Amino acid sequence: MKKIQYLLLVLTLSVAGLPACNRKHHAARATITKDHLPIQYQGLLMPGSLRLKNDSVFMALYPSATLYYLDLRLKSSTRYHTVLKQAVRANAPVHAWVFIENKSPVEVAKIEPASGYELKKWNKTWITPQR
């Protein structure tokens, strides 16, 4: 009788834990918003070394020394991730906004591509330094 009770307990716990495991690997199912948190403009930054881990993309945004991450569960974050990948491929800077929180790594709130004028100015300054 105890073996049957133990088996039923294990079966119940495994069925209860299945949705939690499934949510971990499917970020689109758990879309959240953070509209209430204030954001701050970080400026024109160069993305690099994108690393995807679970529901987040960790990255460096140069010339800043801070580690940043983008939560893929947030609304519009897949679009921001696409912009980041395109910018890395094109070696182009992006506009970055972050959530104002005291934690490390810093969470990215919004990413936008740079305009044509800004790209020309960036390339003059960073790729061909003035003498």
C-alpha positions as CSV (number, residue, x, y, z in Angstrom):
1,M,0.0,0.0,0.0
2,K,2.8,2.4,0.8
3,K,4.5,1.7,-2.5
4,I,1.3,2.8,-4.3
5,Q,1.0,5.9,-2.3
6,Y,4.7,6.8,-3.0
7,L,4.1,6.1,-6.7
8,L,1.1,8.4,-6.8
9,L,3.0,11.1,-5.0
10,V,5.9,10.9,-7.4
11,L,3.5,10.9,-10.4
12,T,1.6,13.9,-9.1
13,L,4.8,15.9,-8.5
14,S,6.1,15.1,-11.9
15,V,2.9,16.2,-13.6
16,A,2.8,19.4,-11.5
17,G,6.4,20.2,-12.4
18,L,6.0,19.7,-16.2
19,P,4.6,23.2,-17.0
20,A,7.4,24.9,-15.1
21,C,10.0,23.0,-17.2
22,N,8.2,23.7,-20.4
23,R,8.0,27.5,-19.7
24,K,11.8,27.6,-19.2
25,H,12.4,26.6,-22.9
26,H,9.6,28.6,-24.5
27,A,10.1,32.3,-23.8
28,A,7.2,33.4,-26.0
29,R,4.6,31.8,-23.7
30,A,5.5,34.0,-20.7
31,T,5.4,37.5,-22.1
32,I,5.7,40.2,-19.4
33,T,5.8,44.0,-19.4
34,K,7.7,46.4,-17.2
35,D,6.0,49.6,-18.1
36,H,6.0,50.9,-14.5
37,L,9.9,51.0,-14.2
38,P,11.7,54.2,-15.2
39,I,14.3,53.9,-18.0
40,Q,17.4,55.9,-18.8
41,Y,19.1,56.6,-22.2
42,Q,22.6,55.2,-22.4
43,G,23.6,56.7,-25.7
44,L,25.0,55.3,-28.9
45,L,26.8,52.1,-28.1
46,M,28.4,49.3,-30.1
47,P,27.0,45.8,-29.4
48,G,29.3,42.8,-29.1
49,S,29.7,39.3,-27.8
50,L,26.0,38.3,-27.7
51,R,25.4,35.2,-25.6
52,L,22.0,33.5,-25.4
53,K,21.3,31.8,-22.1
54,N,17.8,30.5,-21.2
55,D,15.4,33.5,-21.6
56,S,18.1,36.2,-21.7
57,V,20.7,37.6,-24.1
58,F,23.9,38.7,-22.4
59,M,26.0,41.3,-24.2
60,A,28.6,43.9,-24.1
61,L,27.8,47.4,-25.3
62,Y,31.0,49.3,-26.0
63,P,32.6,51.6,-24.9
64,S,30.8,50.9,-21.6
65,A,32.5,48.4,-19.3
66,T,29.2,47.2,-17.8
67,L,27.6,43.8,-18.6
68,Y,24.1,44.1,-20.1
69,Y,21.3,41.6,-20.7
70,L,18.0,41.6,-22.5
71,D,15.1,39.6,-21.1
72,L,13.5,37.7,-24.0
73,R,10.2,37.4,-22.0
74,L,9.6,41.1,-22.3
75,K,7.3,42.5,-25.0
76,S,9.1,43.5,-28.1
77,S,12.4,41.9,-26.9
78,T,12.6,39.6,-29.9
79,R,12.6,42.6,-32.2
80,Y,15.4,44.2,-30.1
81,H,17.3,40.9,-30.3
82,T,17.0,41.0,-34.1
83,V,18.3,44.6,-34.2
84,L,21.3,43.6,-32.0
85,K,22.2,40.7,-34.2
86,Q,22.0,42.9,-37.4
87,A,24.1,45.6,-35.7
88,V,26.8,43.1,-34.8
89,R,26.8,41.7,-38.3
90,A,27.0,45.2,-39.8
91,N,29.5,46.5,-37.2
92,A,27.0,49.4,-36.5
93,P,26.1,51.1,-33.2
94,V,22.6,51.2,-31.6
95,H,20.7,53.4,-29.3
96,A,20.3,51.8,-25.9
97,W,17.9,52.4,-23.0
98,V,18.2,50.6,-19.6
99,F,16.0,50.1,-16.6
100,I,17.1,52.2,-13.7
101,E,17.8,49.6,-11.0
102,N,20.8,49.0,-8.8
103,K,21.8,45.6,-10.0
104,S,24.5,44.0,-12.2
105,P,24.2,43.0,-15.0
106,V,22.1,46.0,-16.2
107,E,18.8,45.1,-17.9
108,V,18.2,46.6,-21.4
109,A,14.8,48.2,-21.8
110,K,14.9,49.2,-25.4
111,I,17.2,49.1,-28.5
112,E,16.9,51.1,-31.7
113,P,19.2,51.2,-34.7
114,A,21.3,54.3,-35.4
115,S,20.3,56.6,-38.3
116,G,22.4,57.1,-41.5
117,Y,23.8,60.4,-40.3
118,E,24.8,58.9,-36.9
119,L,26.5,56.0,-38.7
120,K,28.6,58.3,-40.8
121,K,29.6,60.3,-37.7
122,W,30.3,57.2,-35.7
123,N,32.5,55.7,-38.5
124,K,34.5,59.0,-38.8
125,T,35.1,59.1,-35.0
126,W,35.7,55.4,-34.2
127,I,36.9,53.7,-37.3
128,T,39.0,56.5,-38.8
129,P,40.2,58.6,-35.9
130,Q,41.0,62.2,-36.7
131,R,44.6,63.3,-36.5
